[in-house]
Every structure is written in structure tokens, then in C-alpha cells.
Amino acid sequence: MSAVLETTAPPVARDEQRRPWAAVIALARFEARQQLWFFPVFATLLLYIGYTVWQLGFPNDGMDAFPALQDADRATQSGPMLLGVALFVCVNRAALRDRRRGTDRQFDVLPMELWRRTLAHVLSVVPYAALTALIVLGEFTWQALRPGAVGHGSPAELAVGPLYVLLSGTLGVLAARLVPSSFAAPLLVLALFTGSVLVSAGTGGAEWSRWLSPIVSEISHDTLPSDLIGRPAAWHALYLTGLVLLVAVGAVLAGGGRTRVLTAGLAGALALTLAGAVGQSGGVSPELTAARERASFSPEKEQTCVREGGSTYCAFPEWTVRTGTWAGVVHEVQSLSGGTAHTQPLLVRQRIEARYGLDGDAAIAPSTTPHQVTVGPAWGGNRVPEFSAAVASVLVAGNEKAAGELCDGRMVTVMWLALSWQDHPMQSLRNVRLDDSVTGSAIVLAPTDPLSMTAAQTDVVRQLLGKGRDEVGARVKAHWAELTAPKLTTARAAELLGVPVPKGAMDKCEA
């Protein structure tokens, strides 16, 4: 009899050890399914997935068709924000279900302790974080497979969205254990937002205080090479990971967990959080500052140059795949030009203002180097007619500095060269002007200093774009010397190109 008891006792003991953890996993799966039936979670998840699919399935034909992956990785971080808030509120509500219904005393007599139930609520957030990771990965992969994509993404930046969702859900559980009230969650959301604003204001917007926020958005007006961005993405991902573990272990401890493993886990999570917080607060290193200045003032030291069609194209390493596209625009503009401009070799150089990082919005100074044309890192959409206008203005004026000072009828020649070869010239005219108009005077955008058109010049250009390109092109080449001569009046340009002279055709140079 004793031999039988000795052989049957160990399996029973192992089953007793396994059962609580199996119950925790089962409860976590149940709570994860229940979360989906909460309207805020269901609605925000549906909105997140739908908006992401819509963006990928119906992209714009402009700059979105030519993504820079060092910007695309950060673009994945805004989508999960509403889902995170919804999970915070709904997980908090689920963790308080027993107290709200008055059944917490009955649950206290069950074999599963409160801290294990708390752990199950924490684990119920994991499927939503995993789903967010799949959406983020799919979104980024789609962008990376686009034919016009350039640059390199950061895995640490891609991890921010899923970590934010995980952090939001675990914060909901911790709040339920520390403040057992259903009304606390909305107030805590407001308190966290207000607290972040006060911290930022109290520190004068210091760099280190910005990175205490789970998601640090930087709206850049231009794209920088990957190695010049300077965001402490890896340290921030470590900081978020430590924060998630710290909140999760804290919630379990607040639920009554008192094991050595939890205590050690809390210490380890705190160490990870502090390490990440210290690492991400280092600011811009002297090496990065020097590299940014070099890229801004001496880009030729960092660029690769190729020769196509008689002109030279110099770009930062991540953009060399676009030199052929730039060469196509130069070819179109020069094919419409006359005189020596038809075969004039150009130096097309990519230029950026990198000294201020992603927060910078400084203009690029025009070059005085003869026959040099600036091209920026962004492409597609409005950037195409802007670059085309830059090429045309340099061919007419000789250099970018002189092109920015054009105030006479030569603007008619410049704008016809820049727009007439494009598929939709009138739309391109609208896109390249600051006020999106096709009438009246306006500022014409360019990679460096903008150009300007009078109302009369706009009228002449609009008439020219409505005529056949071959007919106008023949006149442009036949009268090239006069159409590019200084002090050419708009009225004379209209006569040479065979369109009516608009009333009151007076140039700024004449005023």
C-alpha cells in the first residue's frame, strides 16, 4: 500500500503546481476576448486598422509615393495612441469588475489569489500589443517595398507603438489596484496629460523632459539622412520596456504578490527604466553636431556623384537611387530650351539644413555657383514642379542667386520651361505657387529662395500652357536670346511667344 502511495503522490503535486498558472493563462485569454466587446476598444481598433489599410491601399500620388524610411518608422507611432487610451480605461474597468459588482469577497475564497488575477489582467493586454506590432510591421514593410523608397528604418522606433499599447493597458491594471474606483480612470488620463504638459513647461521644454513621454513626435519639414537624425530611439525603447515591466510588476505587488521573484523583477525593471531615461537624456553629441554642420555646409564631402546626360548629380548615399529621376526632369526642361542652355552641363547637388535636427525649418541659401541647381531630400507631388522651376531659372539666369532676383519678363520663359512638359501643366502651376492659385501675382516655391510672378506674367503663362507645346517651343528656341535677356518686359515676351499682351503688363523692375 505504501509503495502505491509513494508512486502516485508526485504526479498529484505537479498537477497542483501547474493548475494555478494554467488558470492564470485561461483567465488572461478570457479577459482579452472580453476587452474586444468593450465599445471603445472595438471602435478604436477598427478605426486603427481601417485607417492604416486605407492609407496603404489608397496612397497619394505625391510625396507619399516616395517615402523616406527614417520618417516612415516614426509615422507608425501615432496610430496606436487612441487604442492605448481605450485599453487604459477598459482594462481598468475589467480589473474592477469584482468590486463594482460586489463579488470581490466571493473571489477572495477562491484558490486563485488576487495577485494572480491581477497578473491575468496584465497578460490580457499582450494580444493587443502583438496585434499592434503586426500592423506596424505591415505598414512599414509596405512603405519599404515601394519603388521610390529610400533610407533606413529603426527597429527601436517601430517598437514604440506596441510598447505604448502595452504600457497603457498595464497602467490601467495598476490604477485599479491603487485607486479602486471606476471614476478614477478618466481622471487619471487627464492627470497624466496635464502632468506631461506641466513637466515640459516647468523644465522649459528641455530635451530630457520631452523623452519622458512614451511617444515623442517630431514634425519635420524636411527629411534628414538616417545618421543625422539623432533621436535616442534605442534608449527610449529600453526606457519604455523598463516602464512596462515596472508598472506590470507594481500592479502585481499591489494585488498582494509577495514573492522574491517579484521583488527582484521590480528592482530589475527600475534599473532598466533608469538606464533608459539616463541614456535618452544625453542630448546631441559633439560628433553628431559636427556631422550635421558638415552635411549642411560641405555636402560634397559626404556625397556620391554620378554623371548622366552631360550633367552631374551629387546626392547623399541614401538618395543615389533618385539621380536618374532628377536627370529625367533636367532632360525635359533642357529639351525645351534654346541656345547654349539646350546642352549646358549642370551640377545638381542635394542640399539640406541639418544643423537643427528634425526641429529645424531654416531655408537653404541659394548658391552663387554657375549652373548649380539645388534639389532637396523630398520628392513627388509639389517637389517636382519646384525642382523643375529651379532648373529652368538657373538655365535662364545663370545661378540660383540671380534667379531669385528675377523681376522681369524672363519669368514667363522660366515658368513655361518648368511646367509645359508636365502631364497636367495647369495643375502644376497651381501646385508650385504658394497660394495655390492660377491668377494674380504669387510666390513661386523653389528648393532655395522663392521666385515671384506678377499678375500679367501669370496671365501670359496661363495662355501659353493652353497652346500647343510644339508651337510655343519653336518660338522659344527661335527667340531664345531675347527671351533670356535682362530687362525683357512681360509685354515683349508675350509678343515674341504669340499671345495677347495683358492689360497693365508692368514688371516689378519697371515699377
Secondary structure, DSSP 8 states (H G I E B T S, - for coil): -HHHHHHHHHHHHHHHHHHHHHHHHHHHHHHHHHHHTSHHHHHHHHHHHHHHHHHHHS--SSGGGS-BHHHHHHHTSSTHHHHHHHHHHHHHHHHTHHHHHT-HHHHHTSSS-HHHHHHHHHHTTHHHHHHHHHHHHHHHHHHHTSTT-BS---HHHHTHHHHHHHHHHHHHHHHHHHS--TTHHHHHHHHHHHHHHHHHHHTTT-HHHHTTSS------SS---GGG----HHHHHHHHHHHHHHHHHHHHHHTT---HHHHHHHHHHHHHHHHHHHHHTS---HHHHHHHHHHHH-GGGT-EEEEETTEEEEE-GGGGGGHHHHHHHHHHHHHH--GGGGT---EEEE----TTGGG---------STTEEEE-S--STTHHHHHHHHHHHHHHHSSHHHHTT--STHHHHHHHHHHTTSSSHHHHHHHHBTT--SSS-EEE--SSS-EEE-HHHHHHHHHHHTS-HHHHHHHHHHTHHHHTSTT--HHHHHHHHTS---TT---TTT-
